[in-house]
Amino acid sequence: MMGWGWGFFGGLWGLFWMLIFILILGAVIYAIIVLIRGLATGQQTQQPVQQPSEKHLEQEIRSLKSEIEEIKRLLSERKREEK
């Protein structure tokens, strides 16, 4: 029968359990370090941010410019109607 006394540290079972304990402790410490680094740099750990392609950005800029022109046109029409 295995007890948790000094026998825990002796023999092959002792080496086995100490190895398991050290591996678990190392994994916990590693997880804490990764969490602290992530919080310190402000990175989100859930999803990586996808970088938009240059082509997509150019298309988005053109779309926004056309929307701005449309808004300017509508505002100028509204000003003419008020006069």
Secondary structure as the mmCIF struct_conf table of DSSP 4:
data_model
#
loop_
_struct_conf.conf_type_id
_struct_conf.id
_struct_conf.beg_label_comp_id
_struct_conf.beg_label_asym_id
_struct_conf.beg_label_seq_id
_struct_conf.end_label_comp_id
_struct_conf.end_label_asym_id
_struct_conf.end_label_seq_id
BEND BEND1 TRP A 4 GLY A 5
HELX_RH_3T_P HELX_RH_3T_P1 TRP A 6 PHE A 9
BEND BEND2 GLY A 10 GLY A 10
HELX_RH_AL_P HELX_RH_AL_P1 GLY A 11 THR A 41
TURN_TY1_P TURN_TY1_P1 GLY A 42 GLY A 42
BEND BEND3 THR A 45 GLN A 47
HELX_LH_PP_P HELX_LH_PP_P1 PRO A 48 SER A 53
HELX_RH_AL_P HELX_RH_AL_P2 GLU A 54 GLU A 82
#
